[in-house]
Amino acid sequence: MEFLVNIRITWPEVSDDERRRAAELAASGTLVSMWRVPGRTGNWGLRHAADPTELHAVISSLPVWPWMDVTVHALSDHPVDPGPRA
């Protein structure tokens, strides 16, 4: 399944541990893409997981989990989608 995830962090800085964990998740294919919202301390990410339970386990494994406010939107195919993403 694909999920669009918005994460807002109330912690003032991202640690090297957070960067390392994000690199691990990208290498495993769980973290597909990430975008920063200019002027905000949050991000949007496209994530793959088998189901919401797996996604929760992945997100809660992040070192800054205690300082995160997370919104998740499950995604499904749209009939006019131009095709698979590269």
PyMOL Python script that loads the backbone (N, CA, C, O; Angstrom):
from pymol import cmd

cmd.read_pdbstr("""\
ATOM      1  N   MET A   1       0.842  -1.179   0.000  1.00  0.00           N
ATOM      2  CA  MET A   1       0.000   0.000   0.000  1.00  0.00           C
ATOM      3  C   MET A   1       0.882   1.234   0.000  1.00  0.00           C
ATOM      4  O   MET A   1       2.013   1.214   0.484  1.00  0.00           O
ATOM      5  N   GLU A   2       0.338   2.308  -0.553  1.00  0.00           N
ATOM      6  CA  GLU A   2       1.031   3.591  -0.500  1.00  0.00           C
ATOM      7  C   GLU A   2       0.305   4.511   0.476  1.00  0.00           C
ATOM      8  O   GLU A   2      -0.920   4.496   0.587  1.00  0.00           O
ATOM      9  N   PHE A   3       1.104   5.313   1.178  1.00  0.00           N
ATOM     10  CA  PHE A   3       0.575   6.255   2.144  1.00  0.00           C
ATOM     11  C   PHE A   3       1.251   7.600   1.949  1.00  0.00           C
ATOM     12  O   PHE A   3       2.465   7.672   1.756  1.00  0.00           O
ATOM     13  N   LEU A   4       0.462   8.667   1.999  1.00  0.00           N
ATOM     14  CA  LEU A   4       1.003  10.016   2.015  1.00  0.00           C
ATOM     15  C   LEU A   4       1.040  10.425   3.475  1.00  0.00           C
ATOM     16  O   LEU A   4       0.006  10.468   4.142  1.00  0.00           O
ATOM     17  N   VAL A   5       2.235  10.727   3.971  1.00  0.00           N
ATOM     18  CA  VAL A   5       2.426  10.962   5.397  1.00  0.00           C
ATOM     19  C   VAL A   5       2.956  12.370   5.629  1.00  0.00           C
ATOM     20  O   VAL A   5       3.956  12.776   5.036  1.00  0.00           O
ATOM     21  N   ASN A   6       2.273  13.110   6.501  1.00  0.00           N
ATOM     22  CA  ASN A   6       2.734  14.434   6.909  1.00  0.00           C
ATOM     23  C   ASN A   6       3.267  14.309   8.328  1.00  0.00           C
ATOM     24  O   ASN A   6       2.573  13.842   9.231  1.00  0.00           O
ATOM     25  N   ILE A   7       4.507  14.735   8.508  1.00  0.00           N
ATOM     26  CA  ILE A   7       5.139  14.698   9.820  1.00  0.00           C
ATOM     27  C   ILE A   7       5.544  16.111  10.201  1.00  0.00           C
ATOM     28  O   ILE A   7       6.254  16.792   9.461  1.00  0.00           O
ATOM     29  N   ARG A   8       5.082  16.539  11.368  1.00  0.00           N
ATOM     30  CA  ARG A   8       5.498  17.820  11.928  1.00  0.00           C
ATOM     31  C   ARG A   8       6.265  17.506  13.213  1.00  0.00           C
ATOM     32  O   ARG A   8       5.791  16.758  14.067  1.00  0.00           O
ATOM     33  N   ILE A   9       7.440  18.083  13.333  1.00  0.00           N
ATOM     34  CA  ILE A   9       8.300  17.795  14.481  1.00  0.00           C
ATOM     35  C   ILE A   9       8.345  19.014  15.387  1.00  0.00           C
ATOM     36  O   ILE A   9       8.599  20.131  14.936  1.00  0.00           O
ATOM     37  N   THR A  10       8.096  18.787  16.659  1.00  0.00           N
ATOM     38  CA  THR A  10       8.138  19.885  17.620  1.00  0.00           C
ATOM     39  C   THR A  10       9.482  19.962  18.327  1.00  0.00           C
ATOM     40  O   THR A  10       9.677  20.769  19.235  1.00  0.00           O
ATOM     41  N   TRP A  11      10.391  19.121  17.902  1.00  0.00           N
ATOM     42  CA  TRP A  11      11.748  19.126  18.431  1.00  0.00           C
ATOM     43  C   TRP A  11      12.571  20.063  17.584  1.00  0.00           C
ATOM     44  O   TRP A  11      12.409  20.056  16.364  1.00  0.00           O
ATOM     45  N   PRO A  12      13.459  20.883  18.165  1.00  0.00           N
ATOM     46  CA  PRO A  12      14.114  21.938  17.400  1.00  0.00           C
ATOM     47  C   PRO A  12      15.102  21.514  16.329  1.00  0.00           C
ATOM     48  O   PRO A  12      15.354  22.293  15.410  1.00  0.00           O
ATOM     49  N   GLU A  13      15.679  20.311  16.401  1.00  0.00           N
ATOM     50  CA  GLU A  13      16.638  19.941  15.359  1.00  0.00           C
ATOM     51  C   GLU A  13      16.596  18.451  15.078  1.00  0.00           C
ATOM     52  O   GLU A  13      16.261  17.648  15.949  1.00  0.00           O
ATOM     53  N   VAL A  14      16.938  18.097  13.855  1.00  0.00           N
ATOM     54  CA  VAL A  14      16.979  16.692  13.458  1.00  0.00           C
ATOM     55  C   VAL A  14      18.401  16.184  13.679  1.00  0.00           C
ATOM     56  O   VAL A  14      19.370  16.831  13.283  1.00  0.00           O
ATOM     57  N   SER A  15      18.513  15.039  14.306  1.00  0.00           N
ATOM     58  CA  SER A  15      19.829  14.497  14.650  1.00  0.00           C
ATOM     59  C   SER A  15      20.407  13.659  13.518  1.00  0.00           C
ATOM     60  O   SER A  15      19.723  13.341  12.545  1.00  0.00           O
ATOM     61  N   ASP A  16      21.672  13.313  13.667  1.00  0.00           N
ATOM     62  CA  ASP A  16      22.310  12.413  12.706  1.00  0.00           C
ATOM     63  C   ASP A  16      21.638  11.041  12.746  1.00  0.00           C
ATOM     64  O   ASP A  16      21.563  10.356  11.726  1.00  0.00           O
ATOM     65  N   ASP A  17      21.140  10.633  13.939  1.00  0.00           N
ATOM     66  CA  ASP A  17      20.417   9.355  14.038  1.00  0.00           C
ATOM     67  C   ASP A  17      19.202   9.357  13.127  1.00  0.00           C
ATOM     68  O   ASP A  17      18.912   8.352  12.479  1.00  0.00           O
ATOM     69  N   GLU A  18      18.488  10.474  13.071  1.00  0.00           N
ATOM     70  CA  GLU A  18      17.294  10.590  12.222  1.00  0.00           C
ATOM     71  C   GLU A  18      17.677  10.476  10.747  1.00  0.00           C
ATOM     72  O   GLU A  18      16.990   9.808   9.974  1.00  0.00           O
ATOM     73  N   ARG A  19      18.762  11.122  10.365  1.00  0.00           N
ATOM     74  CA  ARG A  19      19.223  11.050   8.974  1.00  0.00           C
ATOM     75  C   ARG A  19      19.632   9.616   8.608  1.00  0.00           C
ATOM     76  O   ARG A  19      19.330   9.137   7.515  1.00  0.00           O
ATOM     77  N   ARG A  20      20.319   8.942   9.531  1.00  0.00           N
ATOM     78  CA  ARG A  20      20.725   7.547   9.274  1.00  0.00           C
ATOM     79  C   ARG A  20      19.501   6.650   9.121  1.00  0.00           C
ATOM     80  O   ARG A  20      19.464   5.806   8.226  1.00  0.00           O
ATOM     81  N   ARG A  21      18.499   6.823   9.982  1.00  0.00           N
ATOM     82  CA  ARG A  21      17.293   5.982   9.914  1.00  0.00           C
ATOM     83  C   ARG A  21      16.538   6.238   8.613  1.00  0.00           C
ATOM     84  O   ARG A  21      16.039   5.299   7.993  1.00  0.00           O
ATOM     85  N   ALA A  22      16.448   7.500   8.195  1.00  0.00           N
ATOM     86  CA  ALA A  22      15.785   7.826   6.929  1.00  0.00           C
ATOM     87  C   ALA A  22      16.518   7.158   5.765  1.00  0.00           C
ATOM     88  O   ALA A  22      15.877   6.651   4.845  1.00  0.00           O
ATOM     89  N   ALA A  23      17.845   7.152   5.792  1.00  0.00           N
ATOM     90  CA  ALA A  23      18.622   6.501   4.729  1.00  0.00           C
ATOM     91  C   ALA A  23      18.353   4.996   4.709  1.00  0.00           C
ATOM     92  O   ALA A  23      18.252   4.404   3.635  1.00  0.00           O
ATOM     93  N   GLU A  24      18.236   4.370   5.884  1.00  0.00           N
ATOM     94  CA  GLU A  24      17.915   2.942   5.956  1.00  0.00           C
ATOM     95  C   GLU A  24      16.534   2.658   5.363  1.00  0.00           C
ATOM     96  O   GLU A  24      16.358   1.695   4.616  1.00  0.00           O
ATOM     97  N   LEU A  25      15.553   3.507   5.703  1.00  0.00           N
ATOM     98  CA  LEU A  25      14.195   3.309   5.196  1.00  0.00           C
ATOM     99  C   LEU A  25      14.138   3.520   3.685  1.00  0.00           C
ATOM    100  O   LEU A  25      13.400   2.819   2.992  1.00  0.00           O
ATOM    101  N   ALA A  26      14.905   4.472   3.170  1.00  0.00           N
ATOM    102  CA  ALA A  26      14.956   4.680   1.723  1.00  0.00           C
ATOM    103  C   ALA A  26      15.592   3.478   1.037  1.00  0.00           C
ATOM    104  O   ALA A  26      15.116   3.034  -0.008  1.00  0.00           O
ATOM    105  N   ALA A  27      16.656   2.954   1.613  1.00  0.00           N
ATOM    106  CA  ALA A  27      17.334   1.793   1.024  1.00  0.00           C
ATOM    107  C   ALA A  27      16.432   0.559   1.008  1.00  0.00           C
ATOM    108  O   ALA A  27      16.524  -0.271   0.104  1.00  0.00           O
ATOM    109  N   SER A  28      15.560   0.443   2.014  1.00  0.00           N
ATOM    110  CA  SER A  28      14.657  -0.718   2.074  1.00  0.00           C
ATOM    111  C   SER A  28      13.432  -0.552   1.181  1.00  0.00           C
ATOM    112  O   SER A  28      12.683  -1.507   0.976  1.00  0.00           O
ATOM    113  N   GLY A  29      13.218   0.660   0.644  1.00  0.00           N
ATOM    114  CA  GLY A  29      12.070   0.908  -0.219  1.00  0.00           C
ATOM    115  C   GLY A  29      10.836   1.383   0.513  1.00  0.00           C
ATOM    116  O   GLY A  29       9.808   1.636  -0.114  1.00  0.00           O
ATOM    117  N   THR A  30      10.913   1.512   1.840  1.00  0.00           N
ATOM    118  CA  THR A  30       9.769   1.995   2.612  1.00  0.00           C
ATOM    119  C   THR A  30       9.562   3.483   2.396  1.00  0.00           C
ATOM    120  O   THR A  30       8.429   3.927   2.209  1.00  0.00           O
ATOM    121  N   LEU A  31      10.632   4.259   2.418  1.00  0.00           N
ATOM    122  CA  LEU A  31      10.563   5.699   2.162  1.00  0.00           C
ATOM    123  C   LEU A  31      10.843   5.923   0.684  1.00  0.00           C
ATOM    124  O   LEU A  31      11.964   5.717   0.218  1.00  0.00           O
ATOM    125  N   VAL A  32       9.819   6.345  -0.049  1.00  0.00           N
ATOM    126  CA  VAL A  32       9.934   6.483  -1.504  1.00  0.00           C
ATOM    127  C   VAL A  32      10.387   7.885  -1.889  1.00  0.00           C
ATOM    128  O   VAL A  32      11.317   8.040  -2.680  1.00  0.00           O
ATOM    129  N   SER A  33       9.740   8.903  -1.339  1.00  0.00           N
ATOM    130  CA  SER A  33      10.065  10.306  -1.623  1.00  0.00           C
ATOM    131  C   SER A  33       9.737  11.137  -0.397  1.00  0.00           C
ATOM    132  O   SER A  33       8.903  10.752   0.422  1.00  0.00           O
ATOM    133  N   MET A  34      10.405  12.290  -0.275  1.00  0.00           N
ATOM    134  CA  MET A  34      10.123  13.219   0.815  1.00  0.00           C
ATOM    135  C   MET A  34      10.222  14.637   0.309  1.00  0.00           C
ATOM    136  O   MET A  34      11.065  14.961  -0.527  1.00  0.00           O
ATOM    137  N   TRP A  35       9.338  15.488   0.833  1.00  0.00           N
ATOM    138  CA  TRP A  35       9.338  16.897   0.471  1.00  0.00           C
ATOM    139  C   TRP A  35       9.261  17.741   1.729  1.00  0.00           C
ATOM    140  O   TRP A  35       8.530  17.401   2.659  1.00  0.00           O
ATOM    141  N   ARG A  36      10.002  18.829   1.770  1.00  0.00           N
ATOM    142  CA  ARG A  36       9.913  19.795   2.843  1.00  0.00           C
ATOM    143  C   ARG A  36       8.940  20.878   2.417  1.00  0.00           C
ATOM    144  O   ARG A  36       8.885  21.243   1.243  1.00  0.00           O
ATOM    145  N   VAL A  37       8.179  21.390   3.363  1.00  0.00           N
ATOM    146  CA  VAL A  37       7.287  22.520   3.113  1.00  0.00           C
ATOM    147  C   VAL A  37       8.059  23.776   3.514  1.00  0.00           C
ATOM    148  O   VAL A  37       8.380  23.940   4.691  1.00  0.00           O
ATOM    149  N   PRO A  38       8.368  24.676   2.560  1.00  0.00           N
ATOM    150  CA  PRO A  38       9.155  25.859   2.891  1.00  0.00           C
ATOM    151  C   PRO A  38       8.531  26.654   4.044  1.00  0.00           C
ATOM    152  O   PRO A  38       7.323  26.888   4.081  1.00  0.00           O
ATOM    153  N   GLY A  39       9.384  27.055   4.974  1.00  0.00           N
ATOM    154  CA  GLY A  39       8.941  27.861   6.098  1.00  0.00           C
ATOM    155  C   GLY A  39       8.303  27.076   7.229  1.00  0.00           C
ATOM    156  O   GLY A  39       7.796  27.671   8.180  1.00  0.00           O
ATOM    157  N   ARG A  40       8.316  25.752   7.146  1.00  0.00           N
ATOM    158  CA  ARG A  40       7.712  24.912   8.188  1.00  0.00           C
ATOM    159  C   ARG A  40       8.718  23.867   8.667  1.00  0.00           C
ATOM    160  O   ARG A  40       9.704  23.577   7.989  1.00  0.00           O
ATOM    161  N   THR A  41       8.455  23.318   9.831  1.00  0.00           N
ATOM    162  CA  THR A  41       9.349  22.304  10.386  1.00  0.00           C
ATOM    163  C   THR A  41       8.834  20.899  10.133  1.00  0.00           C
ATOM    164  O   THR A  41       9.127  19.984  10.902  1.00  0.00           O
ATOM    165  N   GLY A  42       8.088  20.721   9.086  1.00  0.00           N
ATOM    166  CA  GLY A  42       7.540  19.412   8.783  1.00  0.00           C
ATOM    167  C   GLY A  42       7.903  18.960   7.391  1.00  0.00           C
ATOM    168  O   GLY A  42       8.627  19.642   6.665  1.00  0.00           O
ATOM    169  N   ASN A  43       7.386  17.789   7.026  1.00  0.00           N
ATOM    170  CA  ASN A  43       7.632  17.258   5.693  1.00  0.00           C
ATOM    171  C   ASN A  43       6.468  16.376   5.280  1.00  0.00           C
ATOM    172  O   ASN A  43       5.651  15.960   6.103  1.00  0.00           O
ATOM    173  N   TRP A  44       6.415  16.104   3.995  1.00  0.00           N
ATOM    174  CA  TRP A  44       5.464  15.149   3.414  1.00  0.00           C
ATOM    175  C   TRP A  44       6.284  14.043   2.795  1.00  0.00           C
ATOM    176  O   TRP A  44       7.328  14.302   2.196  1.00  0.00           O
ATOM    177  N   GLY A  45       5.827  12.819   2.932  1.00  0.00           N
ATOM    178  CA  GLY A  45       6.552  11.700   2.354  1.00  0.00           C
ATOM    179  C   GLY A  45       5.615  10.673   1.761  1.00  0.00           C
ATOM    180  O   GLY A  45       4.518  10.448   2.272  1.00  0.00           O
ATOM    181  N   LEU A  46       6.051  10.052   0.680  1.00  0.00           N
ATOM    182  CA  LEU A  46       5.343   8.928   0.088  1.00  0.00           C
ATOM    183  C   LEU A  46       6.011   7.681   0.621  1.00  0.00           C
ATOM    184  O   LEU A  46       7.214   7.484   0.453  1.00  0.00           O
ATOM    185  N   ARG A  47       5.214   6.836   1.268  1.00  0.00           N
ATOM    186  CA  ARG A  47       5.770   5.646   1.909  1.00  0.00           C
ATOM    187  C   ARG A  47       5.024   4.400   1.463  1.00  0.00           C
ATOM    188  O   ARG A  47       3.823   4.442   1.195  1.00  0.00           O
ATOM    189  N   HIS A  48       5.748   3.292   1.388  1.00  0.00           N
ATOM    190  CA  HIS A  48       5.176   1.980   1.077  1.00  0.00           C
ATOM    191  C   HIS A  48       5.191   1.143   2.345  1.00  0.00           C
ATOM    192  O   HIS A  48       6.175   1.145   3.085  1.00  0.00           O
ATOM    193  N   ALA A  49       4.101   0.429   2.595  1.00  0.00           N
ATOM    194  CA  ALA A  49       4.021  -0.530   3.695  1.00  0.00           C
ATOM    195  C   ALA A  49       2.950  -1.550   3.339  1.00  0.00           C
ATOM    196  O   ALA A  49       2.049  -1.263   2.551  1.00  0.00           O
ATOM    197  N   ALA A  50       3.046  -2.718   3.910  1.00  0.00           N
ATOM    198  CA  ALA A  50       2.066  -3.771   3.625  1.00  0.00           C
ATOM    199  C   ALA A  50       0.680  -3.386   4.117  1.00  0.00           C
ATOM    200  O   ALA A  50      -0.328  -3.746   3.509  1.00  0.00           O
ATOM    201  N   ASP A  51       0.637  -2.649   5.227  1.00  0.00           N
ATOM    202  CA  ASP A  51      -0.641  -2.267   5.822  1.00  0.00           C
ATOM    203  C   ASP A  51      -0.389  -1.147   6.838  1.00  0.00           C
ATOM    204  O   ASP A  51       0.766  -0.813   7.103  1.00  0.00           O
ATOM    205  N   PRO A  52      -1.450  -0.560   7.411  1.00  0.00           N
ATOM    206  CA  PRO A  52      -1.263   0.524   8.388  1.00  0.00           C
ATOM    207  C   PRO A  52      -0.446   0.110   9.613  1.00  0.00           C
ATOM    208  O   PRO A  52       0.282   0.933  10.168  1.00  0.00           O
ATOM    209  N   THR A  53      -0.551  -1.135  10.038  1.00  0.00           N
ATOM    210  CA  THR A  53       0.209  -1.591  11.204  1.00  0.00           C
ATOM    211  C   THR A  53       1.707  -1.550  10.925  1.00  0.00           C
ATOM    212  O   THR A  53       2.491  -1.116  11.770  1.00  0.00           O
ATOM    213  N   GLU A  54       2.102  -2.003   9.733  1.00  0.00           N
ATOM    214  CA  GLU A  54       3.515  -1.951   9.372  1.00  0.00           C
ATOM    215  C   GLU A  54       3.982  -0.502   9.274  1.00  0.00           C
ATOM    216  O   GLU A  54       5.078  -0.173   9.728  1.00  0.00           O
ATOM    217  N   LEU A  55       3.164   0.363   8.690  1.00  0.00           N
ATOM    218  CA  LEU A  55       3.531   1.772   8.583  1.00  0.00           C
ATOM    219  C   LEU A  55       3.741   2.378   9.969  1.00  0.00           C
ATOM    220  O   LEU A  55       4.705   3.113  10.184  1.00  0.00           O
ATOM    221  N   HIS A  56       2.851   2.077  10.904  1.00  0.00           N
ATOM    222  CA  HIS A  56       3.001   2.587  12.267  1.00  0.00           C
ATOM    223  C   HIS A  56       4.321   2.126  12.878  1.00  0.00           C
ATOM    224  O   HIS A  56       5.019   2.911  13.519  1.00  0.00           O
ATOM    225  N   ALA A  57       4.662   0.856  12.680  1.00  0.00           N
ATOM    226  CA  ALA A  57       5.916   0.331  13.222  1.00  0.00           C
ATOM    227  C   ALA A  57       7.117   1.070  12.645  1.00  0.00           C
ATOM    228  O   ALA A  57       8.067   1.377  13.365  1.00  0.00           O
ATOM    229  N   VAL A  58       7.072   1.352  11.350  1.00  0.00           N
ATOM    230  CA  VAL A  58       8.177   2.063  10.694  1.00  0.00           C
ATOM    231  C   VAL A  58       8.285   3.490  11.232  1.00  0.00           C
ATOM    232  O   VAL A  58       9.369   3.932  11.615  1.00  0.00           O
ATOM    233  N   ILE A  59       7.170   4.203  11.261  1.00  0.00           N
ATOM    234  CA  ILE A  59       7.204   5.604  11.705  1.00  0.00           C
ATOM    235  C   ILE A  59       7.590   5.704  13.174  1.00  0.00           C
ATOM    236  O   ILE A  59       8.358   6.588  13.552  1.00  0.00           O
ATOM    237  N   SER A  60       7.069   4.810  14.003  1.00  0.00           N
ATOM    238  CA  SER A  60       7.396   4.879  15.431  1.00  0.00           C
ATOM    239  C   SER A  60       8.829   4.428  15.720  1.00  0.00           C
ATOM    240  O   SER A  60       9.302   4.588  16.846  1.00  0.00           O
ATOM    241  N   SER A  61       9.532   3.865  14.724  1.00  0.00           N
ATOM    242  CA  SER A  61      10.936   3.496  14.899  1.00  0.00           C
ATOM    243  C   SER A  61      11.874   4.683  14.719  1.00  0.00           C
ATOM    244  O   SER A  61      13.069   4.576  14.995  1.00  0.00           O
ATOM    245  N   LEU A  62      11.346   5.808  14.260  1.00  0.00           N
ATOM    246  CA  LEU A  62      12.187   6.981  14.039  1.00  0.00           C
ATOM    247  C   LEU A  62      12.655   7.557  15.373  1.00  0.00           C
ATOM    248  O   LEU A  62      11.872   7.615  16.322  1.00  0.00           O
ATOM    249  N   PRO A  63      13.915   7.982  15.464  1.00  0.00           N
ATOM    250  CA  PRO A  63      14.441   8.493  16.725  1.00  0.00           C
ATOM    251  C   PRO A  63      13.667   9.684  17.305  1.00  0.00           C
ATOM    252  O   PRO A  63      13.635   9.858  18.523  1.00  0.00           O
ATOM    253  N   VAL A  64      13.049  10.498  16.456  1.00  0.00           N
ATOM    254  CA  VAL A  64      12.315  11.670  16.971  1.00  0.00           C
ATOM    255  C   VAL A  64      10.825  11.392  17.151  1.00  0.00           C
ATOM    256  O   VAL A  64      10.038  12.328  17.291  1.00  0.00           O
ATOM    257  N   TRP A  65      10.426  10.117  17.148  1.00  0.00           N
ATOM    258  CA  TRP A  65       9.019   9.734  17.303  1.00  0.00           C
ATOM    259  C   TRP A  65       8.318  10.479  18.447  1.00  0.00           C
ATOM    260  O   TRP A  65       7.194  10.939  18.250  1.00  0.00           O
ATOM    261  N   PRO A  66       8.926  10.620  19.631  1.00  0.00           N
ATOM    262  CA  PRO A  66       8.213  11.288  20.728  1.00  0.00           C
ATOM    263  C   PRO A  66       7.850  12.752  20.439  1.00  0.00           C
ATOM    264  O   PRO A  66       6.967  13.309  21.092  1.00  0.00           O
ATOM    265  N   TRP A  67       8.520  13.371  19.473  1.00  0.00           N
ATOM    266  CA  TRP A  67       8.285  14.781  19.166  1.00  0.00           C
ATOM    267  C   TRP A  67       7.512  14.979  17.857  1.00  0.00           C
ATOM    268  O   TRP A  67       7.445  16.094  17.339  1.00  0.00           O
ATOM    269  N   MET A  68       6.932  13.903  17.326  1.00  0.00           N
ATOM    270  CA  MET A  68       6.271  13.969  16.023  1.00  0.00           C
ATOM    271  C   MET A  68       4.754  14.065  16.150  1.00  0.00           C
ATOM    272  O   MET A  68       4.146  13.438  17.018  1.00  0.00           O
ATOM    273  N   ASP A  69       4.157  14.865  15.264  1.00  0.00           N
ATOM    274  CA  ASP A  69       2.712  14.901  15.062  1.00  0.00           C
ATOM    275  C   ASP A  69       2.515  14.377  13.642  1.00  0.00           C
ATOM    276  O   ASP A  69       2.951  15.015  12.684  1.00  0.00           O
ATOM    277  N   VAL A  70       1.870  13.231  13.495  1.00  0.00           N
ATOM    278  CA  VAL A  70       1.795  12.521  12.215  1.00  0.00           C
ATOM    279  C   VAL A  70       0.358  12.454  11.708  1.00  0.00           C
ATOM    280  O   VAL A  70      -0.564  12.129  12.456  1.00  0.00           O
ATOM    281  N   THR A  71       0.185  12.768  10.419  1.00  0.00           N
ATOM    282  CA  THR A  71      -1.093  12.586   9.738  1.00  0.00           C
ATOM    283  C   THR A  71      -0.851  11.646   8.562  1.00  0.00           C
ATOM    284  O   THR A  71       0.068  11.859   7.771  1.00  0.00           O
ATOM    285  N   VAL A  72      -1.677  10.606   8.449  1.00  0.00           N
ATOM    286  CA  VAL A  72      -1.493   9.601   7.399  1.00  0.00           C
ATOM    287  C   VAL A  72      -2.729   9.560   6.509  1.00  0.00           C
ATOM    288  O   VAL A  72      -3.862   9.548   6.992  1.00  0.00           O
ATOM    289  N   HIS A  73      -2.488   9.538   5.200  1.00  0.00           N
ATOM    290  CA  HIS A  73      -3.553   9.387   4.215  1.00  0.00           C
ATOM    291  C   HIS A  73      -3.241   8.140   3.390  1.00  0.00           C
ATOM    292  O   HIS A  73      -2.243   8.105   2.669  1.00  0.00           O
ATOM    293  N   ALA A  74      -4.089   7.118   3.494  1.00  0.00           N
ATOM    294  CA  ALA A  74      -3.926   5.933   2.647  1.00  0.00           C
ATOM    295  C   ALA A  74      -4.280   6.318   1.217  1.00  0.00           C
ATOM    296  O   ALA A  74      -5.231   7.068   0.995  1.00  0.00           O
ATOM    297  N   LEU A  75      -3.535   5.820   0.258  1.00  0.00           N
ATOM    298  CA  LEU A  75      -3.746   6.160  -1.149  1.00  0.00           C
ATOM    299  C   LEU A  75      -4.221   4.937  -1.925  1.00  0.00           C
ATOM    300  O   LEU A  75      -3.857   3.803  -1.610  1.00  0.00           O
ATOM    301  N   SER A  76      -5.031   5.185  -2.935  1.00  0.00           N
ATOM    302  CA  SER A  76      -5.454   4.112  -3.830  1.00  0.00           C
ATOM    303  C   SER A  76      -5.335   4.598  -5.265  1.00  0.00           C
ATOM    304  O   SER A  76      -5.186   5.794  -5.515  1.00  0.00           O
ATOM    305  N   ASP A  77      -5.402   3.675  -6.192  1.00  0.00           N
ATOM    306  CA  ASP A  77      -5.278   4.021  -7.609  1.00  0.00           C
ATOM    307  C   ASP A  77      -6.418   4.935  -8.047  1.00  0.00           C
ATOM    308  O   ASP A  77      -7.532   4.856  -7.528  1.00  0.00           O
ATOM    309  N   HIS A  78      -6.119   5.803  -9.010  1.00  0.00           N
ATOM    310  CA  HIS A  78      -7.119   6.686  -9.605  1.00  0.00           C
ATOM    311  C   HIS A  78      -7.305   6.238 -11.054  1.00  0.00           C
ATOM    312  O   HIS A  78      -6.324   5.906 -11.719  1.00  0.00           O
ATOM    313  N   PRO A  79      -8.539   6.220 -11.555  1.00  0.00           N
ATOM    314  CA  PRO A  79      -8.759   5.694 -12.907  1.00  0.00           C
ATOM    315  C   PRO A  79      -8.091   6.494 -14.025  1.00  0.00           C
ATOM    316  O   PRO A  79      -7.922   5.961 -15.122  1.00  0.00           O
ATOM    317  N   VAL A  80      -7.708   7.740 -13.794  1.00  0.00           N
ATOM    318  CA  VAL A  80      -7.045   8.514 -14.857  1.00  0.00           C
ATOM    319  C   VAL A  80      -5.562   8.744 -14.568  1.00  0.00           C
ATOM    320  O   VAL A  80      -4.938   9.624 -15.161  1.00  0.00           O
ATOM    321  N   ASP A  81      -5.004   7.947 -13.655  1.00  0.00           N
ATOM    322  CA  ASP A  81      -3.570   8.028 -13.372  1.00  0.00           C
ATOM    323  C   ASP A  81      -2.822   7.739 -14.665  1.00  0.00           C
ATOM    324  O   ASP A  81      -3.112   6.744 -15.329  1.00  0.00           O
ATOM    325  N   PRO A  82      -1.857   8.594 -15.042  1.00  0.00           N
ATOM    326  CA  PRO A  82      -1.152   8.398 -16.318  1.00  0.00           C
ATOM    327  C   PRO A  82      -0.238   7.182 -16.361  1.00  0.00           C
ATOM    328  O   PRO A  82       0.230   6.807 -17.436  1.00  0.00           O
ATOM    329  N   GLY A  83       0.021   6.569 -15.240  1.00  0.00           N
ATOM    330  CA  GLY A  83       0.863   5.377 -15.275  1.00  0.00           C
ATOM    331  C   GLY A  83       1.734   5.277 -14.040  1.00  0.00           C
ATOM    332  O   GLY A  83       1.687   6.141 -13.164  1.00  0.00           O
ATOM    333  N   PRO A  84       2.526   4.224 -13.972  1.00  0.00           N
ATOM    334  CA  PRO A  84       3.380   4.026 -12.800  1.00  0.00           C
ATOM    335  C   PRO A  84       4.464   5.095 -12.699  1.00  0.00           C
ATOM    336  O   PRO A  84       4.964   5.606 -13.702  1.00  0.00           O
ATOM    337  N   ARG A  85       4.806   5.413 -11.458  1.00  0.00           N
ATOM    338  CA  ARG A  85       5.891   6.372 -11.215  1.00  0.00           C
ATOM    339  C   ARG A  85       7.211   5.698 -11.479  1.00  0.00           C
ATOM    340  O   ARG A  85       7.373   4.498 -11.257  1.00  0.00           O
ATOM    341  N   ALA A  86       8.147   6.477 -11.954  1.00  0.00           N
ATOM    342  CA  ALA A  86       9.498   5.947 -12.230  1.00  0.00           C
ATOM    343  C   ALA A  86      10.244   5.704 -10.940  1.00  0.00           C
ATOM    344  O   ALA A  86      11.392   5.261 -10.964  1.00  0.00           O
TER     345      ALA A  86
END
""", "prot")
cmd.dss("prot")
cmd.show_as("cartoon", "prot")
cmd.util.cbc("prot")
cmd.orient("prot")
